[in-house]
Amino acid sequence: MKRAAYVLFSLAMLCLVFSGCASKKAYTPMDLNAELQSGKLVQKTNNFVVLLDHSSSMNDPYKGIPRHDIAQDVTSNMVQTIPNIPVTSGLRTFWADKTKRLYGMVPLNKDNFISWVDTVEWGSGQTPMGGALTAAGNEDLQGLPGKSAIIVVSDFEHIENVDDLQPKNVMAAINKIKADYGDRVCIYTIHVDNDAKGNILAQNIIKEAGCGEAVLAESLKDPEAMKEFVKRIFLDAAPVKAAAPAPVQEQAQPAAAAAAPAVAAAFDLANIHFDFDKSSLRPEDRNILKGHAEWLMKNKDANIIVEGHCDERGTTEYNLALGERRATETKKYLVELGVPEGRIKTISYGEERPLDPGHTEAAWAKNRRAQFVLNKNP
C-alpha cells in the first residue's frame, strides 16, 4: 500500500511539474471579424513580434499566480483575439544576457504561435530588454512591408542590472527603431504586475517610442477589454467616405437649403479615443481625423461640434477640464489639416455622458473620446 501511494504521489507531482495532466482554463475571445467584414474597421498593422520576458523575476507571484503564467495566458489570449487578417508574426524571449526568436517571422498561425508560447519555461537571470528590442528592429522586422507592432510582455524589473526608470540600453534601442522605421513601428507594453516602478518604466518606454500604449495584464482579463486592446493594435476605423453629389434638379431649391438635408444624411464621423488622463492625439486617431478633415473640406456647408468626454474616474471639475482639452486638441488638429476654425465649436461633458455605463477598463476606454455632432445652428 505504501508503495502504491508513493507511485500515485509521484505521478501527481509529475503532472504538476510538466503540466501534462492539467489543462489551462478555456478562453473564449470576443469576435472582431464581424466589424472588419462590415467595413467599419480596416487593418492598420501588418506585422507584430511579441517580446516575452523569461527572466528569474518572472517566477515570482503576483496575487498568488506566477508572473510567468500570467504572461503566457495574456499572450495566448491576445493571439486568439486577433481577427482573420493577413499578418506576419513572431515570438522572441529574453533572459539573463540572451534573447532568442522562438517563432516567426511567418504568417500568423494561432495554434502554432500559442504552442510556442507554452514551451517557454521558468526563467533565469536579469532582463536584457534592450537586447530584445534591438533584435526585434535589426532582425525580426527587417525588410517587412507596412506597419509593425512590438509587444513587450514583462514585469519590468531588473532591466540589465540597472535600477533605473529610463535604462540607457532600452531607450537607445527604441531610438534606433525610430530612426530606422519612423512611424511605421509602435511599441505596446503589457505589465504582468502592478508595482509603481514597473508602471513608470512601461510608460516611459511608450513616451520614448512616441507611438503605442502601456497596459496592465490584469486589465485585459475581460475578453471585451482584450478585444479593444487588440483593436487598437491591429485595426483602425474605416475612413469616412464623402457622399456622392446629389443630381441637379431643374427646379432646385436654393443651394443652401437643398444641401443641408444631404449633409445631415451623409454625416457619420467616427469617434476618436484617448489614453487614460491624456488629451494628446494618438497616431491612429490622427489618421481618423485626416478622413474627417477630407469630408469636411468636401462638405463646406457642414459645421460641427467636437464633444470632449471622459471616463468616470476623477472629480467632476477635473473631468470637465480634461474633456475640454480633448475637444480643443481635436479641433486644433482639424484646423491644421485645413478645416476653417469658424466651422468647429467645442464643448466638454466630462464624465456626464458615457457611451458605456460599465465600470471596466473596456467601458472606460470607450468613454474616453471626442465625439462629433453636426451643428445645425452655427
C-alpha positions, 0 to 999 in steps of 0.5 A: 500500500505504501508503495502504491501511494508513493507511485500515485504521489509521484505521478501527481507531482509529475503532472504538476511539474510538466503540466501534462495532466492539467489543462489551462482554463478555456478562453473564449475571445470576443469576435472582431471579424464581424466589424472588419467584414462590415467595413467599419474597421480596416487593418492598420498593422501588418506585422507584430513580434511579441517580446516575452520576458523569461527572466528569474523575476518572472517566477515570482507571484503576483496575487498568488499566480506566477508572473510567468503564467500570467504572461503566457495566458495574456499572450495566448489570449491576445493571439486568439483575439486577433481577427482573420487578417493577413499578418506576419508574426513572431515570438522572441524571449529574453533572459539573463544576457540572451534573447532568442526568436522562438517563432516567426517571422511567418504568417500568423498561425494561432495554434502554432504561435500559442504552442510556442508560447507554452514551451517557454519555461521558468526563467533565469537571470536579469532582463536584457530588454534592450537586447530584445528590442534591438533584435526585434528592429535589426532582425525580426522586422527587417525588410517587412512591408507596412506597419509593425507592432512590438509587444513587450510582455514583462514585469519590468524589473531588473532591466540589465542590472540597472535600477533605473526608470529610463535604462540607457540600453532600452531607450537607445534601442527604441531610438534606433527603431525610430530612426530606422522605421519612423512611424511605421513601428509602435511599441505596446507594453503589457505589465504582468504586475502592478508595482509603481516602478514597473508602471513608470518604466512601461510608460516611459518606454511608450513616451520614448517610442512616441507611438503605442500604449502601456497596459496592465495584464490584469486589465485585459482579463475581460475578453471585451477589454482584450478585444479593444486592446487588440483593436487598437493594435491591429485595426483602425476605423474605416475612413469616412467616405464623402457622399456622392453629389446629389443630381441637379434638379431643374427646379432646385431649391436654393443651394443652401437649403437643398444641401443641408438635408444631404449633409445631415444624411451623409454625416457619420464621423467616427469617434476618436479615443484617448489614453487614460488622463491624456488629451494628446492625439494618438497616431491612429486617431490622427489618421481618423481625423485626416478622413474627417478633415477630407469630408469636411473640406468636401462638405463646406456647408457642414459645421460641427461640434467636437464633444470632449468626454471622459471616463468616470474616474476623477472629480467632476471639475477635473473631468470637465477640464480634461474633456475640454482639452480633448475637444480643443486638441481635436479641433486644433488638429482639424484646423491644421489639416485645413478645416476653417476654425469658424466651422468647429465649436467645442464643448466638454461633458466630462464624465456626464455622458458615457457611451458605456455605463460599465465600470471596466477598463473596456467601458472606460476606454470607450468613454474616453473620446471626442465625439462629433455632432453636426451643428445645425445652428452655427 
